[in-house]
Amino acid sequence: MLTSPPLLRPTRRQLLQGAAAFSTSALFSGCNKALTMAASPVGETAAANTQPTPLGPVSQAYLSVSAGTVGVIGSGFAGLSYEKSAMCEPLFTGTNANLIGLFQLLGPSVLRIGGNSVDQSVWSPNGLGHTAGQIAPADVDALAAFLSQTGWQCIYGINLGGAASGATTPELGAAEVEYIAQKLGSSLLGIEIGNECDGYGAPGSYFAGNWSLAQFESLWEQFRSAIVARTPGIAITGPASGSNISTWTVPFGQSATRNNLSLLTQHYYRGSGQSSNATAANLISADSKLTNSLSSLSTGAGSIGVPYRIGECNSYFNGGAPGVSNAYASALWILDFLFNCAQGGAAGVNLHGGGNGNSYSPIVDNAGAVIAARPLFYGMKLFTLAGQGYLVQTNLSAGGINATAYAVKSSGGGVSLVIVNKDTTQNLQLTISMPHSVSSAALTTMTQLSSGAQGPSLSATSGVTIQDATIDAGGEFSPSAPYALAPNGSQIGCYVPALSAVLIKVEE
């Protein structure tokens, strides 16, 4: 079940220079003592499972964690998005054990059925199923069985663009939704009408040269009215804009109002996968465009009184950038992206993918058969291991090294810390200062290493592990025990190796 968080204005995580939160002498003294203890035996278990010292240069870094809340992560935050055309394949079925296993490894969460193929898929109530361009009852039945097995919910898109040619109508859309609601039941989170409708007026699109927000609002309302007439009380989401937050998404939401809209949805990509800027270095750098987008969405959704979700997103659009979107860089990037979205007040995100032709797909499949979980999936998994709860303020001082840190406080009182070191050579020797005394701390590492390599590579498309474990095509995942750290009062010492992310579970 998706938990809607309060709508918060985004807070950018700052990489503070120097030891602003501490005196220099206290920091170095605390760091040395804590790290000495972390490397020393704490009973037999700790002695056998101490974090190893990384090879290469080491830089001192300092992290302070406060009690100030800067966001929230609810259930279903890290979801997935697939093209509606995937329903015509033997992919979403109750017997696809591998895909079910991978979804369960992340979930329960939210699956969005959408993409460009939404407006090319027509409801065929008498169809046989598994037919390109048609959605038949059998396809919906298979999706319902899949959702039941995984425990996921679904945002389900219906054809709007086809209304331009008469391929679909409000009545046909309403009939599809009526069947969907009956079959999916509580697994249906909401209905999405159309996909990236802000682009319908572009050359070659459905309403080329003759399209406006007012026309969209009118057509959308015709479909919504027909849908709720046949399925009263159904949740409607939208507008699933590709961009144009201030000129399309927010004005649409204000026109629809919270009476007719349960969730404001927006798409986001860093840029085009065909651009010269679609590099690993660019992907793992700070994203001011995302910050501004989240701020506008948070303010706009707050004015309407509904939550918002990044319903479709990934690294670079046009299928991603080969060697970047499908590489280890994406595993580090997605951690920052997910936490930044949570800080920006989003109710969740849906990473788009599917098939084996897109570089950005978290899960690779071919004709319904799962091939592998990509590096991006590993980053999503590490995020889910941090758990749910309130994000609390962190201040990281890493001397200009490209590193970020986040903290999640659970309802049970424990705190999960995630530190991402994106520097290619510098290991961090980190001293962490918590707001309260710490009783125990355990560290899990995500890293990458190819056969014969000396260290991780941003461009590697395999070799990613979380605490020495890989994730197989069926979702099997058996990490080693986390490293035991030795707290010293309210301080913890550890290493964050170059090109790695660590998760530290802290008990006070």
C-alpha positions as CSV (number, residue, x, y, z in Angstrom):
1,M,0.0,0.0,0.0
2,L,1.4,3.4,-1.0
3,T,1.8,5.7,1.9
4,S,1.5,9.4,0.9
5,P,4.1,11.5,2.7
6,P,3.5,15.1,3.7
7,L,4.4,17.5,0.9
8,L,7.8,18.9,1.7
9,R,9.9,21.5,0.0
10,P,13.2,20.0,-1.2
11,T,16.4,20.3,0.9
12,R,19.6,19.9,-1.1
13,R,22.3,18.0,0.6
14,Q,25.3,20.1,1.0
15,L,28.9,18.9,0.8
16,L,30.3,21.2,3.5
17,Q,33.9,22.1,3.3
18,G,35.9,21.8,6.5
19,A,34.6,20.5,9.8
20,A,31.9,23.1,10.4
21,A,29.9,20.9,12.7
22,F,32.8,20.0,14.9
23,S,36.1,21.5,16.1
24,T,39.0,20.2,14.1
25,S,40.7,18.7,17.1
26,A,37.6,16.9,18.3
27,L,36.9,15.5,14.9
28,F,40.3,14.0,14.3
29,S,40.5,12.7,17.9
30,G,37.1,11.1,17.6
31,C,37.8,9.8,14.1
32,N,41.1,8.1,15.1
33,K,39.6,6.5,18.2
34,A,36.4,5.3,16.5
35,L,38.3,3.9,13.5
36,T,40.8,2.2,15.8
37,M,37.9,0.6,17.6
38,A,36.2,-0.3,14.3
39,A,39.3,-2.2,13.2
40,S,39.7,-3.9,16.6
41,P,37.9,-7.1,17.7
42,V,34.6,-6.8,19.4
43,G,34.1,-10.3,20.6
44,E,34.6,-13.2,18.2
45,T,32.0,-12.2,15.7
46,A,33.5,-8.7,15.2
47,A,37.0,-10.1,15.0
48,A,35.9,-12.4,12.1
49,N,33.9,-9.8,10.3
50,T,35.7,-6.5,10.5
51,Q,35.6,-4.1,7.6
52,P,38.8,-4.4,5.6
53,T,41.1,-1.4,5.0
54,P,40.7,-0.4,1.3
55,L,43.7,-0.2,-1.0
56,G,44.8,3.2,-2.3
57,P,44.7,6.7,-1.0
58,V,42.5,7.6,1.9
59,S,41.0,10.9,2.7
60,Q,39.5,12.0,6.0
61,A,35.8,12.8,6.0
62,Y,33.2,13.7,8.6
63,L,29.5,13.2,8.8
64,S,27.1,14.6,11.4
65,V,23.5,13.4,11.7
66,S,20.9,15.6,13.4
67,A,17.3,15.0,14.4
68,G,15.9,17.6,11.9
69,T,13.4,16.0,9.4
70,V,14.0,16.8,5.7
71,G,11.7,14.2,4.0
72,V,10.0,10.9,4.3
73,I,10.2,7.5,2.6
74,G,6.9,5.6,2.6
75,S,6.1,2.1,1.3
76,G,6.2,1.7,-2.5
77,F,8.6,4.5,-3.0
78,A,11.0,2.8,-5.4
79,G,8.8,1.4,-8.2
80,L,9.1,0.3,-11.8
81,S,7.5,1.5,-15.0
82,Y,6.9,-0.6,-18.2
83,E,5.4,0.0,-21.6
84,K,1.8,-1.0,-21.9
85,S,2.9,-3.1,-24.9
86,A,4.6,-5.4,-22.5
87,M,1.1,-6.7,-21.5
88,C,1.0,-8.4,-25.0
89,E,4.0,-10.5,-24.1
90,P,4.2,-13.4,-21.6
91,L,5.8,-11.1,-19.1
92,F,3.3,-10.1,-16.4
93,T,1.9,-13.5,-15.5
94,G,1.3,-15.4,-12.3
95,T,3.8,-18.0,-13.4
96,N,6.8,-15.9,-14.4
97,A,8.7,-16.9,-11.4
98,N,11.9,-15.0,-12.2
99,L,10.2,-11.7,-12.7
100,I,8.0,-12.3,-9.6
101,G,11.2,-13.0,-7.6
102,L,12.9,-9.8,-8.7
103,F,9.8,-7.7,-8.0
104,Q,9.5,-9.3,-4.5
105,L,13.1,-8.4,-3.9
106,L,12.2,-4.7,-4.2
107,G,8.7,-4.7,-3.1
108,P,6.0,-4.4,-2.3
109,S,5.9,-1.3,-4.5
110,V,4.1,0.2,-7.5
111,L,4.2,-0.9,-11.1
112,R,3.2,1.7,-13.6
113,I,1.8,0.4,-16.9
114,G,2.3,3.3,-19.4
115,G,4.8,4.7,-21.8
116,N,4.3,5.7,-25.4
117,S,2.6,2.5,-26.3
118,V,-0.4,3.5,-24.1
119,D,-1.7,5.7,-26.9
120,Q,-1.1,2.8,-29.4
121,S,-3.0,0.2,-27.4
122,V,-6.7,-0.2,-27.9
123,W,-9.1,-2.1,-25.6
124,S,-10.4,-5.2,-27.3
125,P,-13.1,-6.8,-25.1
126,N,-13.4,-9.8,-27.4
127,G,-9.7,-10.2,-28.2
128,L,-7.7,-13.3,-27.6
129,G,-4.8,-11.6,-25.9
130,H,-1.1,-11.4,-26.7
131,T,-1.9,-9.3,-29.8
132,A,0.2,-6.3,-30.6
133,G,-1.7,-3.0,-30.4
134,Q,-4.6,-4.6,-28.5
135,I,-5.4,-5.2,-24.8
136,A,-7.7,-8.0,-24.2
137,P,-9.3,-9.4,-21.0
138,A,-6.8,-12.2,-20.9
139,D,-3.9,-9.7,-20.8
140,V,-5.5,-8.0,-17.8
141,D,-6.2,-11.3,-16.1
142,A,-2.5,-12.2,-16.4
143,L,-1.5,-8.8,-15.0
144,A,-3.8,-9.3,-12.0
145,A,-2.3,-12.7,-11.3
146,F,1.2,-11.2,-11.4
147,L,0.3,-8.4,-9.0
148,S,-1.3,-10.9,-6.6
149,Q,1.9,-12.9,-6.6
150,T,4.2,-9.9,-6.1
151,G,2.1,-7.9,-3.6
152,W,2.6,-4.8,-5.8
153,Q,0.0,-2.2,-6.8
154,C,-0.5,-0.7,-10.2
155,I,-0.9,2.7,-11.9
156,Y,-2.6,1.7,-15.2
157,G,-2.6,3.9,-18.3
158,I,-5.3,4.0,-20.9
159,N,-5.2,5.4,-24.5
160,L,-6.0,9.1,-24.9
161,G,-4.0,10.0,-28.0
162,G,-5.9,7.5,-30.1
163,A,-9.0,9.7,-29.8
164,A,-7.5,11.9,-32.5
165,S,-8.1,9.2,-35.1
166,G,-11.1,7.6,-33.4
167,A,-9.1,4.5,-32.5
168,T,-10.4,5.0,-28.9
169,T,-13.3,6.9,-27.3
170,P,-14.2,7.9,-23.7
171,E,-16.7,5.0,-23.6
172,L,-14.1,2.4,-24.8
173,G,-11.6,3.7,-22.2
174,A,-14.3,3.5,-19.5
175,A,-15.1,-0.1,-20.4
176,E,-11.4,-1.0,-20.1
177,V,-11.2,0.7,-16.7
178,E,-14.3,-1.1,-15.5
179,Y,-12.8,-4.5,-16.3
180,I,-9.4,-3.5,-14.9
181,A,-11.0,-2.3,-11.6
182,Q,-12.9,-5.6,-11.2
183,K,-9.8,-7.8,-11.9
184,L,-7.1,-5.8,-10.0
185,G,-9.2,-4.8,-7.0
186,S,-7.1,-3.4,-4.2
187,S,-4.0,-3.8,-6.4
188,L,-5.1,-0.9,-8.5
189,L,-3.6,2.3,-7.2
190,G,-5.0,4.6,-9.9
191,I,-5.8,5.2,-13.6
192,E,-3.6,7.3,-15.8
193,I,-5.3,8.9,-18.9
194,G,-2.8,9.2,-21.7
195,N,1.0,9.6,-21.7
196,E,3.1,12.7,-22.0
197,C,0.1,14.6,-23.3
198,D,2.1,17.9,-23.3
199,G,3.7,16.6,-26.5
200,Y,0.6,15.7,-28.4
201,G,0.9,18.8,-30.5
202,A,4.4,18.1,-31.8
203,P,5.0,17.3,-35.5
204,G,3.9,13.8,-36.3
205,S,2.0,13.3,-33.0
206,Y,-1.7,12.8,-32.4
207,F,-2.8,16.5,-32.5
208,A,0.1,17.9,-34.4
209,G,-0.1,21.7,-34.7
210,N,-3.5,21.9,-33.0
211,W,-3.1,21.2,-29.3
212,S,-3.2,23.2,-26.1
213,L,-3.5,22.7,-22.4
214,A,-7.2,23.7,-22.6
215,Q,-7.9,21.1,-25.3
216,F,-6.2,18.5,-23.2
217,E,-8.2,19.4,-20.1
218,S,-11.4,19.1,-22.1
219,L,-10.6,15.8,-23.6
220,W,-9.2,14.4,-20.3
221,E,-12.4,15.4,-18.6
222,Q,-14.5,13.6,-21.2
223,F,-12.6,10.4,-20.5
224,R,-12.6,10.9,-16.7
225,S,-16.3,11.5,-16.6
226,A,-17.0,8.4,-18.6
227,I,-14.7,6.4,-16.4
228,V,-16.2,7.4,-13.1
229,A,-19.7,7.0,-14.4
230,R,-19.0,3.3,-14.9
231,T,-16.6,2.8,-12.0
232,P,-17.6,5.3,-9.3
233,G,-14.9,6.1,-6.8
234,I,-12.0,5.1,-9.0
235,A,-8.7,7.0,-8.3
236,I,-7.5,9.0,-11.3
237,T,-3.9,10.2,-11.6
238,G,-2.2,12.5,-14.1
239,P,-1.2,14.3,-16.2
240,A,2.0,12.2,-16.8
241,S,3.7,15.1,-18.4
242,G,7.0,14.6,-20.1
243,S,8.2,18.1,-19.0
244,N,6.6,21.6,-18.7
245,I,5.9,21.4,-15.0
246,S,5.0,25.1,-14.5
247,T,3.0,25.5,-17.8
248,W,1.3,22.1,-18.0
249,T,1.5,19.8,-14.9
250,V,0.7,22.3,-12.2
251,P,-2.0,24.3,-14.1
252,F,-3.6,21.0,-15.1
253,G,-3.7,19.9,-11.4
254,Q,-5.3,23.2,-10.4
255,S,-7.9,22.8,-13.1
256,A,-8.7,19.2,-12.2
257,T,-8.6,19.8,-8.4
258,R,-8.2,17.2,-5.7
259,N,-11.9,16.3,-6.2
260,N,-11.0,14.7,-9.6
261,L,-7.3,13.8,-9.1
262,S,-5.7,11.6,-6.5
263,L,-2.1,11.9,-7.5
264,L,-0.1,14.4,-9.6
265,T,2.3,12.6,-11.9
266,Q,5.4,13.9,-13.8
267,H,8.2,12.3,-15.8
268,Y,11.9,13.1,-15.4
269,Y,15.1,12.2,-17.3
270,R,18.5,13.7,-16.9
271,G,18.7,14.3,-20.7
272,S,18.9,12.5,-24.0
273,G,20.9,9.2,-24.3
274,Q,22.1,10.5,-27.7
275,S,23.6,13.6,-26.3
276,S,27.3,14.1,-26.0
277,N,26.6,15.0,-22.4
278,A,25.2,11.5,-21.6
279,T,28.3,10.4,-19.8
280,A,29.0,8.7,-16.5
281,A,30.7,11.8,-15.1
282,N,27.7,13.9,-15.9
283,L,25.2,11.3,-14.5
284,I,26.9,11.1,-11.1
285,S,27.3,14.9,-10.8
286,A,24.9,17.1,-8.9
287,D,21.6,17.7,-10.8
288,S,20.3,21.3,-10.4
289,K,17.5,20.6,-12.9
290,L,16.1,17.9,-10.7
291,T,16.3,20.2,-7.6
292,N,14.3,22.9,-9.4
293,S,11.8,20.4,-10.8
294,L,11.1,18.9,-7.4
295,S,10.7,22.3,-5.9
296,S,8.1,23.3,-8.5
297,L,6.2,20.0,-8.1
298,S,6.2,20.2,-4.3
299,T,4.9,23.7,-4.3
300,G,2.3,22.9,-7.1
301,A,1.1,19.7,-5.6
302,G,0.9,21.3,-2.2
303,S,-1.3,24.1,-3.5
304,I,-3.7,21.4,-4.9
305,G,-3.6,19.3,-1.8
306,V,-2.5,16.0,-3.5
307,P,0.7,14.1,-3.4
308,Y,3.0,13.8,-6.4
309,R,5.0,11.0,-7.9
310,I,7.7,10.8,-10.6
311,G,5.7,8.3,-12.5
312,E,8.3,7.6,-15.2
313,C,12.0,8.3,-15.0
314,N,15.5,7.0,-15.6
315,S,19.0,8.3,-16.4
316,Y,18.7,9.3,-20.1
317,F,15.8,9.1,-22.4
318,N,15.8,7.6,-25.9
319,G,16.5,4.2,-24.3
320,G,19.4,5.4,-22.3
321,A,23.1,5.8,-23.0
322,P,25.0,2.5,-23.6
323,G,27.9,2.1,-21.3
324,V,26.4,4.6,-18.9
325,S,22.7,3.8,-18.2
326,N,23.4,0.0,-18.2
327,A,26.7,0.4,-16.2
328,Y,27.8,0.7,-12.6
329,A,27.5,4.5,-12.8
330,S,23.7,4.1,-12.8
331,A,23.9,2.1,-9.5
332,L,25.5,5.0,-7.7
333,W,23.3,7.6,-9.5
334,I,20.0,6.0,-8.6
335,L,20.8,6.3,-4.9
336,D,21.2,10.0,-5.1
337,F,18.2,10.3,-7.3
338,L,15.9,8.4,-5.0
339,F,16.9,10.1,-1.9
340,N,16.8,13.5,-3.6
341,C,13.2,12.8,-4.7
342,A,12.3,11.8,-1.2
343,Q,13.8,15.1,0.1
344,G,11.8,16.9,-2.5
345,G,8.5,15.6,-1.2
346,A,7.8,12.9,-3.9
347,A,5.5,10.0,-2.9
348,G,7.7,7.8,-5.0
349,V,9.3,7.2,-8.4
350,N,8.9,4.6,-11.2
351,L,12.0,3.6,-13.1
352,H,11.1,3.0,-16.7
353,G,12.4,-0.1,-18.6
354,G,11.6,-3.5,-20.0
355,G,12.9,-5.6,-22.9
356,N,16.6,-5.9,-23.9
357,G,17.0,-3.0,-26.3
358,N,17.0,-0.2,-23.7
359,S,20.2,0.5,-21.9
360,Y,18.3,2.0,-19.0
361,S,16.1,-1.0,-18.0
362,P,16.7,-2.2,-14.5
363,I,15.6,-5.7,-15.5
364,V,16.5,-7.2,-18.9
365,D,14.0,-9.5,-20.5
366,N,13.4,-11.1,-23.9
367,A,9.9,-12.2,-25.0
368,G,8.9,-12.4,-21.3
369,A,11.9,-14.4,-20.1
370,V,14.1,-12.5,-17.6
371,I,17.8,-12.4,-18.6
372,A,19.4,-10.4,-15.8
373,A,19.2,-7.6,-13.2
374,R,21.3,-4.7,-14.3
375,P,23.6,-2.5,-12.1
376,L,20.7,0.0,-11.7
377,F,18.7,-2.7,-10.0
378,Y,21.4,-3.1,-7.4
379,G,21.3,0.5,-6.5
380,M,17.5,0.3,-6.1
381,K,17.9,-2.8,-3.9
382,L,20.4,-1.0,-1.6
383,F,17.9,1.9,-1.3
384,T,15.2,-0.4,-0.2
385,L,17.5,-2.0,2.3
386,A,17.7,1.4,4.0
387,G,14.0,1.0,4.8
388,Q,11.2,3.4,5.4
389,G,10.9,6.3,7.7
390,Y,11.8,10.0,8.1
391,L,14.8,11.4,6.4
392,V,16.9,13.4,8.9
393,Q,19.4,16.1,8.2
394,T,23.0,15.1,7.5
395,N,26.1,17.3,7.0
396,L,29.0,15.7,5.1
397,S,32.5,17.2,4.9
398,A,34.6,15.3,2.4
399,G,37.1,17.9,1.3
400,G,35.6,18.4,-2.2
401,I,35.3,14.7,-3.0
402,N,32.1,13.8,-4.8
403,A,30.3,12.1,-2.0
404,T,26.8,12.3,-0.5
405,A,25.1,11.0,2.6
406,Y,21.6,10.3,3.8
407,A,19.9,9.1,7.0
408,V,16.6,7.4,7.4
409,K,15.1,7.1,10.9
410,S,12.6,4.2,11.2
411,S,9.5,4.1,13.4
412,G,11.4,1.5,15.6
413,G,14.1,4.1,16.4
414,G,17.0,2.7,14.4
415,V,18.8,4.8,11.8
416,S,20.0,3.7,8.4
417,L,22.9,5.7,6.9
418,V,23.7,5.6,3.2
419,I,27.0,7.2,2.0
420,V,27.9,7.3,-1.7
421,N,31.5,7.8,-2.7
422,K,31.7,8.6,-6.4
423,D,35.3,9.5,-6.5
424,T,37.3,7.2,-8.8
425,T,40.4,6.9,-6.6
426,Q,39.9,8.4,-3.1
427,N,38.7,6.1,-0.3
428,L,37.1,7.9,2.7
429,Q,38.0,7.3,6.3
430,L,34.7,8.5,7.8
431,T,33.9,9.6,11.3
432,I,30.2,9.7,11.9
433,S,28.7,11.7,14.8
434,M,25.1,10.7,15.8
435,P,22.8,12.8,17.9
436,H,22.6,10.0,20.5
437,S,24.8,7.3,21.9
438,V,25.1,4.3,19.7
439,S,24.9,0.7,20.9
440,S,25.7,-1.1,17.6
441,A,26.4,-0.5,14.0
442,A,26.7,-2.8,11.0
443,L,27.9,-1.9,7.5
444,T,27.0,-3.3,4.1
445,T,28.9,-2.4,0.9
446,M,27.8,-2.1,-2.7
447,T,30.8,-2.1,-5.1
448,Q,31.9,-3.4,-8.5
449,L,34.8,-5.5,-9.6
450,S,35.4,-7.2,-13.0
451,S,37.6,-10.2,-13.4
452,G,41.3,-9.1,-13.4
453,A,40.5,-5.5,-12.5
454,Q,42.2,-3.7,-9.6
455,G,39.2,-1.7,-8.7
456,P,35.7,-0.6,-9.6
457,S,34.8,0.9,-13.0
458,L,31.9,3.3,-13.7
459,S,31.5,1.8,-17.2
460,A,31.4,-1.8,-16.2
461,T,28.1,-3.5,-17.0
462,S,28.6,-6.5,-14.6
463,G,30.5,-7.4,-11.5
464,V,28.3,-5.4,-9.1
465,T,27.8,-6.9,-5.7
466,I,26.1,-6.0,-2.4
467,Q,28.1,-7.4,0.5
468,D,29.8,-9.9,-1.8
469,A,26.4,-11.1,-3.3
470,T,25.0,-10.9,-6.8
471,I,21.3,-10.9,-7.7
472,D,20.4,-13.7,-10.1
473,A,17.7,-13.6,-12.7
474,G,15.2,-15.1,-10.3
475,G,15.8,-12.7,-7.5
476,E,18.0,-15.0,-5.4
477,F,20.2,-12.8,-3.2
478,S,22.3,-14.0,-0.3
479,P,24.6,-11.3,1.0
480,S,27.3,-12.1,3.5
481,A,26.9,-10.8,7.1
482,P,27.5,-7.1,7.4
483,Y,30.7,-5.8,8.9
484,A,30.5,-5.1,12.6
485,L,31.5,-1.5,13.5
486,A,32.6,-0.5,17.0
487,P,30.8,2.7,18.2
488,N,32.5,5.0,20.6
489,G,29.7,6.8,22.4
490,S,27.9,8.8,19.7
491,Q,30.6,8.3,17.2
492,I,31.2,5.6,14.5
493,G,34.2,5.0,12.4
494,C,34.3,3.2,9.0
495,Y,35.6,3.3,5.5
496,V,33.7,4.2,2.3
497,P,35.9,2.9,-0.6
498,A,36.2,4.7,-3.9
499,L,33.3,4.1,-6.2
500,S,31.1,2.4,-3.6
501,A,28.1,3.0,-1.5
502,V,27.7,1.8,2.1
503,L,24.6,1.2,4.2
504,I,25.1,1.4,7.9
505,K,22.4,0.2,10.2
506,V,22.7,2.0,13.5
507,E,20.9,1.1,16.8
508,E,20.9,3.7,19.6
